[in-house]
Structure formats: C-alpha cells, structure tokens
Amino acid sequence: MADPHADYAAHDHVHGQMEISEQAKTWAVFKVIAKWCTLAISVLLVFLVLWFGAGSGFLGALVGAAAVAVIGVVSLREKKAAAH
C-alpha cells in the first residue's frame, strides 16, 4: 500500500511562511459584516418582542429598538487611532 504522505514530503513547505494577506483581508471583511448584521438582527428582535410579546405597542417597541441601535452603533463603530 502506498504511503499517502510520501508526496507531501517532497514539497518545500515551511510552516508559517505562506502569504496570507488575502485571507487576512477576507477575515476582516467577514468580521465587519458579521458585527453589523448581528446588531441589525438584535434590533429587529428587540422591536418584535417589545411590539408583540411585551405589549408595549408600536411606539414603545420603536423607542426600545432605537435605543438598542444607538447603543450598538456607538459601541461597535471603529475607534480612531490616537496620534502620538
């Protein structure tokens, strides 16, 4: 039976030497999209729960969801680097 790793040994792979700039950019974009989509889903859920589940009415649900949205945007936005 042939060794499945025999061909692998012929390559000159050095761990940690691969160029990963594209993967790093993709991961950064994914994190941004996931962060903002999570906030949008959270705002929608708060709105629907307050409107239909808690019986606070449309206006109460809108105020609660707006509060969650404002707090979320303030806490999730990118921080500017301080210049020294």
C-alpha positions in Angstrom: 0.0 0.0 0.0 1.4 3.4 -0.9 2.1 6.0 1.7 -0.4 8.8 1.4 2.1 11.3 2.8 5.0 10.4 0.6 4.2 13.1 -2.0 3.8 15.7 0.8 7.4 15.1 1.9 8.7 16.2 -1.5 7.3 19.7 -1.1 9.4 22.5 0.4 6.7 23.8 2.8 7.9 25.7 5.8 5.3 26.3 8.5 4.4 29.9 8.9 5.9 31.1 5.6 2.8 31.3 3.4 1.5 34.6 2.2 -1.9 35.2 3.9 -2.7 38.8 3.2 -5.8 37.9 1.1 -7.1 35.6 3.9 -6.5 38.4 6.4 -8.5 40.9 4.3 -11.3 38.4 3.9 -11.4 37.7 7.6 -11.5 41.5 8.4 -14.4 42.0 6.0 -16.3 39.0 7.4 -15.9 40.3 10.9 -17.3 43.7 9.9 -20.3 42.1 8.1 -21.0 39.7 11.0 -20.8 42.5 13.5 -23.3 44.8 11.8 -25.6 42.0 10.8 -25.7 40.8 14.4 -26.7 44.3 15.5 -29.4 44.5 12.9 -30.9 41.2 13.9 -30.7 42.2 17.5 -32.5 45.5 16.9 -35.2 43.6 14.9 -35.7 41.0 17.6 -36.0 43.7 20.3 -38.5 45.6 18.2 -40.7 42.5 17.5 -40.5 41.2 21.1 -41.5 44.6 22.6 -44.2 45.1 20.0 -45.9 41.7 20.0 -44.6 39.9 23.2 -44.4 42.6 25.8 -47.5 44.5 24.6 -45.7 47.9 24.7 -47.2 48.8 21.4 -45.6 50.0 18.2 -44.2 53.3 19.6 -42.7 51.6 22.7 -41.1 48.9 20.6 -39.7 51.6 18.2 -38.2 53.5 21.1 -36.7 50.4 22.6 -35.2 49.2 19.3 -33.9 52.7 18.6 -32.1 52.7 21.9 -30.5 49.3 21.2 -29.5 50.5 17.8 -27.9 53.7 19.1 -26.0 51.8 21.9 -24.9 49.2 19.4 -23.6 51.7 16.8 -21.7 53.6 19.4 -20.1 50.5 20.9 -19.4 48.7 17.6 -18.0 51.5 15.4 -14.3 51.6 14.6 -12.2 53.5 17.0 -9.8 56.1 15.6 -6.2 55.5 16.5 -4.8 58.2 18.7 -1.9 60.1 17.2 1.2 60.4 19.3 
